[in-house]
Amino acid sequence: MTRSAIRWLLPALALTGVPAAAHHSYSMFDMKKTVALDATVARFKWQNPHSFIEADVKVPDGTERWAIEMTSPNNLVQEGWKRTSLKPGDKVTIWVHPLRSGAKGGSYVGVRLADGSTLGETD
Amino acid sequence: MRLAPGAMLAALLLAAPAAAQLAAAPASPVPEGVTEGEGAANPKGHYAALDALPDWGGIWFVMFERPAPGAAPAAGPKLKGEYLERREAWLAAARANSGVVARNRSNCSPPGMPRIMRLAQYPYEFIFSPGRVTINQEAWMQTRTIWTDGRAHQEDPDPTFMGDSIGHWEGDTLVVDTIGISGELEIDTGVPHSDKFHLVERIHLDPADPDVLVNEMTMDDPDALAEPFRVTARYRRDRYGSLIEFQCSENDRNPVDENGETQFN
């Protein structure tokens, strides 16, 4: 994993994170840490209990598949999301609170879409 | 008459559905406090009266107010006895494991009352019909029925996720009384209660903002709570929003393993 692919942000950014847990606890995520992933969307699932992004992040010897959990579709609608906001192949930057376990996953914070527009919290 | 075994089997197979068709239609008793021919089961002729009720149209999202920096966290329920011990054991387990605690049931299992009335991510709608208010919850596609036709609580309700709710209108405030909530459920994450848990809700529009619905909740429990716990939930209106399907099994990325660890797939 290179620094160009994953930029570690100031912990202060993470204090404005996801609201209280609903479907499950957020303690699996490190909510004090935010990372930015330059990624290619593999799959976008628009469904309760959580929408989901699977994305490939470039690393020196290939790509890593990240699984990114979002809030509910109805909450994402309030933020400007639609079922069609992402499609496979889109090149995006996604900000996430990473899993504490170190596995390739995280909780969604914000995204910069291929056209440069942003949703959620980005730097 | 003596039948061959094959004929007897055929007779049995035929008899079961036929008997079901011939049995009398199910006849549940009239609830205590309701006169025969009236109440929620007999809505005809009572729809026009609903127009006198307040305007709770649209869907409603819980509002979370961020505490001021440095502010003390809001006081939680004051537990006692074995419930306090269980709470302390839960906290100790969480502290020992970066806030992660074991779960004893699937994340696809709903939280039930009262937690489901205070969820961040999934909105609610309130449907009025004669003699009842129905609260549809996007979360786990749960339905809560509040009987407003004057009936009493069931004498010995089965413990359930939603409990047994009866209500009445005091002006524009819906006052709801709920018992019969399963003692397996929690007041809040890691805050247990007994099967004697009792909740009163006073639900009304905010006089200062008609697009905000206020739910003043008072909880008591003779076994688990040292004093009544009061908390107010506020919901903001999305007038033309609608609830989205919630089929957890279709998108279950967080199964719980045999050690109670929530997975992330």
Interface residues (C-beta under 8 A of the other chain):
Chain A: P19 A20 A21 A22 H23 H24 S25 S27 M28 K45 Q47 N48 P49 H50 F52 A67 E69 T71 S72 P73 N74 N75 V77 Q78 L99 R100 S101 A103 G105
Chain B: I59 F61 F64 A94 S98 G99 V100 V101 R103 N107 C108 L119 A120 Q121 Y122 P123 E138 A139 W140 T189 D238 G241 L243 I244 E245 F246 Q247 C248 E250 N251 R253 N254 T262 F264 N265
